[in-house]
Amino acid sequence: MDLGLGGSVAVVTGASKGIGLAVVRTLAGEGATVVAGARTVDALAGLDGVTALAVDLAEPGGPERLVAHAVERHGRVDVLVNNVGGVRLRLDGFLSLDDADFEAALQLNFFSALRATRAAVADMLPRGAGSVVNVASVNAFFHPDGLVIDYGAAKAALLNVAKALSQELGPQGIRINSVSPGPVATDLWLGDEGVAATVGRATGADPAAVREQVTGGIATGRFTTPEEVATVVAMLASPRTANVTGANYVIDGGLVKTM
């Protein structure tokens, strides 16, 4: 199926690895011109249809600079994918966290998206068209976990703002949607400093046993791939889903059991 993204200009944050890199490749494969932002951009070199910009998206001004770069280079932004994010496991409990810890999680996982969205929507409004897709997480609403309390709070804020913006901007032709993955086969989960390894070190368990315990609660028995998340993102970015806004698509292999 042609998603109708050919000729569109898409901005992707957190684009150098994992879900972000898969989204860049998927959108470019659909014919979009992609402006990809991350702190390091070596992995993006040589990708057809992709322009990379090294930028710290957690810093005020970073997301705006990425969007401005797309507008300056290509004249507009049609699609924004807010993917940048990160999590630190809070193994020592709530009282070990201070305001700065929550501030850091919010800057990376919420304010970066808020700033990018503000800049992109300002460009989209005069044309009365555009699509924003946020990569959130099941941690925003499913079995909130003290190990990721600050991350979950930031992603919950992102979902709430997306829903509110969908109501304001829908009549003006701009759609805002979200994707909430469960565990994804990326370094965030499976890397040497990922969730499985970190929990394993803290509990004395083998990381493979940690992964097995997690997949035991997933109906499909496996982690989602970055490419599967990217497919949902591209679908929501596409004019094929032009009447979908304010939605949150969960892709978790059946981890969430409730309606």
C-alpha positions in Angstrom: 0.0 0.0 0.0 1.3 3.5 -0.9 1.0 5.6 2.2 0.9 8.8 0.3 4.0 10.2 2.0 6.0 10.7 -1.2 7.2 14.3 -1.5 6.4 15.2 2.2 8.9 16.7 4.6 9.3 14.8 7.9 11.2 15.7 11.0 12.3 12.9 13.3 13.8 13.4 16.7 16.0 10.9 18.5 16.7 9.5 15.0 20.1 7.8 15.3 19.2 4.5 16.8 16.4 2.1 17.8 12.9 3.2 17.0 14.0 6.6 15.7 16.4 5.1 13.1 13.7 2.6 12.1 11.2 5.5 11.6 13.7 7.5 9.5 14.3 4.5 7.2 10.6 3.7 7.0 9.5 7.3 6.1 12.4 7.7 3.6 11.4 4.3 2.1 7.9 5.7 1.6 9.4 8.7 -0.4 9.4 11.3 2.3 12.3 13.7 2.7 13.5 13.3 6.2 15.3 15.7 8.5 16.7 13.6 11.3 18.0 15.0 14.6 20.1 13.4 17.3 23.2 14.2 19.4 25.3 11.9 17.2 24.3 11.3 13.6 27.0 8.9 12.3 24.4 6.1 11.8 22.4 8.4 9.5 25.2 9.0 7.0 24.5 8.0 3.5 20.8 7.3 3.9 18.9 8.4 0.7 16.5 11.2 1.3 17.8 11.9 4.8 19.4 15.1 6.1 21.0 14.7 9.6 21.5 17.5 12.1 23.5 17.0 15.3 21.6 18.6 18.1 20.9 18.2 21.8 17.1 17.9 21.9 16.9 18.0 25.6 18.3 21.6 25.6 15.9 24.5 25.2 16.3 25.7 21.6 17.4 22.3 20.3 14.1 21.1 19.0 13.3 24.5 17.5 16.6 24.5 15.7 15.9 21.1 14.2 12.5 22.2 12.9 13.9 25.5 11.6 16.6 23.6 9.8 13.9 21.6 8.0 12.0 24.7 7.0 15.1 26.5 5.8 16.3 23.5 3.7 13.0 22.2 2.4 10.5 25.1 2.8 8.1 23.4 5.2 7.4 20.6 7.7 4.5 18.2 6.9 5.2 15.5 9.5 6.8 15.6 13.0 7.7 12.5 14.8 8.6 13.1 18.5 10.6 10.1 19.3 13.5 11.3 21.4 13.5 9.9 24.9 15.3 7.9 27.5 14.9 6.2 30.9 17.0 5.6 34.0 15.9 2.9 36.3 15.3 4.2 39.8 16.5 1.2 41.8 16.7 3.0 45.1 13.1 4.1 45.3 11.2 7.3 45.3 13.0 9.0 48.2 16.3 8.7 46.3 14.9 11.1 43.6 15.0 14.8 43.8 13.4 17.5 41.7 16.4 17.5 39.4 15.8 13.9 38.5 12.2 14.5 37.5 13.3 17.7 35.7 15.8 15.8 33.6 13.2 13.2 32.7 10.6 15.8 31.8 13.1 17.8 29.7 14.1 14.8 27.6 10.8 12.9 27.4 8.2 15.8 27.5 9.6 19.3 26.9 11.6 18.2 23.9 8.4 17.1 22.2 6.5 20.1 23.4 9.1 22.5 21.9 9.3 20.6 18.6 5.5 20.5 18.3 5.2 24.2 19.0 7.7 25.0 16.2 6.3 22.5 13.7 2.7 23.6 14.3 3.6 27.2 13.7 4.8 26.2 10.3 1.8 23.9 9.6 -0.9 26.3 10.5 -0.7 28.6 7.5 -1.1 25.6 5.2 -3.9 24.1 7.3 -2.3 20.6 7.2 0.2 18.5 9.1 0.7 15.4 11.2 2.4 15.0 14.5 3.1 11.5 15.9 4.5 11.1 19.5 6.3 8.0 20.6 5.1 7.5 24.1 5.1 4.3 26.2 2.8 1.9 28.0 4.5 3.1 31.1 2.3 6.2 30.8 -0.8 4.3 31.8 -0.2 0.5 32.2 0.9 -0.8 35.6 2.9 2.4 36.5 6.2 1.2 37.8 8.3 2.9 40.5 11.4 1.8 38.6 10.5 4.3 35.9 8.4 6.7 37.9 9.8 9.9 36.3 9.8 8.5 32.8 6.2 7.3 33.1 5.1 10.7 34.4 6.7 12.4 31.5 5.2 10.1 28.9 1.8 10.5 30.6 2.1 14.2 30.2 2.9 13.8 26.6 -0.2 11.7 26.0 -2.4 14.2 27.8 -1.1 17.2 25.8 -1.4 15.3 22.5 -5.1 14.6 23.3 -5.7 18.2 24.2 -3.9 19.5 21.1 -5.9 17.1 18.8 -9.1 18.9 19.9 -7.6 22.4 19.3 -5.8 21.7 16.0 -8.1 19.2 14.4 -10.4 21.8 12.9 -7.3 23.5 11.4 -6.2 20.4 9.6 -3.4 19.3 11.9 -3.6 15.8 13.4 -1.9 14.7 16.7 -1.5 11.0 17.5 0.6 8.8 19.7 2.1 5.4 19.7 2.7 3.6 23.0 5.1 0.6 22.7 5.7 -2.0 25.3 9.2 -3.6 25.5 11.0 -3.0 22.2 14.1 -4.9 21.1 16.5 -1.9 21.3 19.5 -1.0 23.4 17.2 0.6 25.9 16.1 -2.8 26.9 18.7 -5.2 25.6 22.0 -3.2 25.6 24.9 -3.6 28.0 23.4 -0.8 30.1 19.8 -1.5 29.2 16.9 -2.5 31.5 17.5 -6.2 31.5 21.2 -5.9 32.3 20.6 -3.2 35.0 17.9 -5.2 36.7 20.1 -8.3 36.5 23.0 -6.6 38.2 20.8 -5.2 40.9 19.0 -8.5 41.7 21.8 -11.0 40.8 19.7 -12.5 38.0 21.0 -13.3 34.6 19.8 -10.7 32.1 18.4 -13.5 29.9 16.2 -14.6 32.8 15.0 -11.0 33.2 14.1 -10.9 29.5 12.3 -14.3 29.8 10.3 -13.0 32.8 9.2 -10.0 30.8 8.3 -11.9 27.7 6.3 -14.3 29.8 3.7 -11.6 30.3 3.5 -10.8 26.5 1.0 -12.8 24.6 3.2 -13.1 21.5 6.1 -14.2 23.6 8.6 -11.6 22.2 9.6 -8.0 22.2 8.3 -5.7 19.5 10.8 -4.8 16.8 11.7 -1.1 16.1 10.5 -1.7 12.5 7.0 -2.7 13.8 6.8 0.5 15.8 8.0 2.5 12.8 5.2 1.0 10.6 2.5 2.2 13.0 4.2 5.7 13.1 4.2 5.9 9.3 0.6 4.8 9.1 -0.4 7.6 11.6 1.7 10.1 9.7 0.0 9.1 6.4 -2.9 10.9 4.8 -4.4 7.4 4.5 -5.4 7.9 8.1 -6.6 11.5 7.7 -9.5 11.2 10.1 -7.5 9.7 12.9 -6.5 12.2 15.5 -6.2 12.2 19.3 -5.6 8.4 19.2 -3.0 6.4 21.1 -2.0 3.1 19.3 -0.6 0.5 21.7 1.9 -1.9 20.2 3.0 -4.3 23.0 2.4 -7.9 21.8 -0.6 -8.2 24.1 1.1 -7.1 27.3 -1.8 -4.8 28.3 -4.7 -7.1 29.1 -7.4 -4.5 29.8 -9.7 -2.8 27.2 
